[in-house]
Amino acid sequence: MSDFQSEAEFAKNLNMNFRVDLEEAGHMDLKLVSVTPRKVETTEQPGMERFSAVFSGPLDLLLPQRTYHVTHPEMGEFYVFLVAIGKEADGFRYEAVYNYYRKD
């Protein structure tokens, strides 16, 4: 199981599907639709990488805010905390926000 997902790794997999484990309800594919770096403010500690990853899911199921087990053919298996951020004509949008010290 992977314990580290970087902005660059997500960006390489833009517009690809990520399989989300819904436990007893099976699974659902979410499509990665954007990866956005967050500006580092001058008042923050140096060495941080901050970004958000936004996924698109179907209209027929709204995922509750929580941590999900995710599988991706390139990035492997990992856990991610997803928050529903809106509803579009083609489905619900979910965001994962990452803040971590860069491994230089």
C-alpha positions in Angstrom: 0.0 0.0 0.0 1.4 3.4 -1.0 1.7 5.9 1.9 2.7 8.9 -0.2 1.0 10.6 -3.1 2.6 13.8 -4.6 1.1 16.5 -6.7 3.3 15.3 -9.6 1.9 11.8 -9.3 -1.6 13.0 -9.4 -1.0 15.4 -12.3 0.4 12.5 -14.4 -2.9 10.7 -13.9 -5.3 13.5 -14.8 -8.5 12.3 -16.5 -7.9 8.8 -15.3 -10.2 6.7 -13.1 -9.5 5.8 -9.5 -11.4 2.9 -8.0 -13.0 3.7 -4.6 -13.8 0.8 -2.2 -17.4 1.2 -0.8 -17.0 -1.8 1.4 -20.2 -3.9 1.4 -21.6 -1.7 -1.5 -18.8 -2.7 -3.9 -16.8 0.0 -5.6 -17.2 3.1 -7.6 -14.8 4.8 -10.2 -14.0 8.5 -9.7 -12.3 10.4 -12.5 -9.5 12.8 -11.5 -10.5 16.1 -13.2 -8.1 18.6 -11.7 -4.9 18.9 -9.6 -4.4 22.4 -8.2 -1.3 23.6 -6.3 -2.0 25.8 -3.3 0.0 28.9 -2.8 2.4 28.8 0.1 1.9 31.9 2.2 4.9 33.8 3.7 3.6 33.0 7.2 3.8 29.3 6.7 6.7 27.0 7.4 9.0 26.4 4.4 9.3 23.0 2.7 5.5 22.3 2.5 3.8 21.0 -0.6 0.1 21.8 -0.7 -2.4 20.8 -3.4 -5.9 19.6 -4.0 -7.2 16.8 -6.2 -10.7 17.0 -7.5 -12.6 13.9 -8.7 -15.9 13.5 -10.6 -18.3 10.8 -9.7 -21.7 9.7 -11.0 -25.0 11.4 -10.1 -26.7 8.3 -8.8 -24.6 8.1 -5.5 -23.3 10.9 -3.3 -20.4 9.7 -1.2 -20.4 10.8 2.4 -17.4 12.8 3.7 -14.8 10.2 5.0 -11.6 8.3 4.3 -11.8 5.8 1.5 -9.5 3.0 0.3 -8.5 3.8 -3.3 -6.8 1.7 -6.0 -5.2 3.0 -9.2 -3.1 1.0 -11.7 -0.2 3.5 -11.6 -0.4 4.9 -8.1 -1.3 1.7 -6.3 -3.5 1.5 -3.2 -3.9 4.3 -0.7 -6.3 6.0 1.6 -7.8 9.4 0.9 -10.2 11.7 2.7 -12.8 12.9 0.3 -15.2 15.7 0.7 -18.2 16.4 -1.6 -17.8 20.0 -3.0 -20.6 20.3 -5.4 -23.0 18.8 -8.0 -22.5 19.4 -11.7 -24.7 18.3 -14.6 -22.6 15.2 -15.1 -22.1 14.2 -11.4 -20.8 15.0 -8.0 -17.4 16.5 -7.4 -15.1 15.4 -4.5 -11.9 17.1 -3.2 -8.9 15.7 -1.4 -6.5 18.3 0.1 -2.9 17.4 0.7 -0.4 19.2 3.0 2.9 17.7 3.7 6.6 18.3 3.9 8.4 17.7 0.6 10.9 14.8 0.5 13.8 16.6 -1.2 
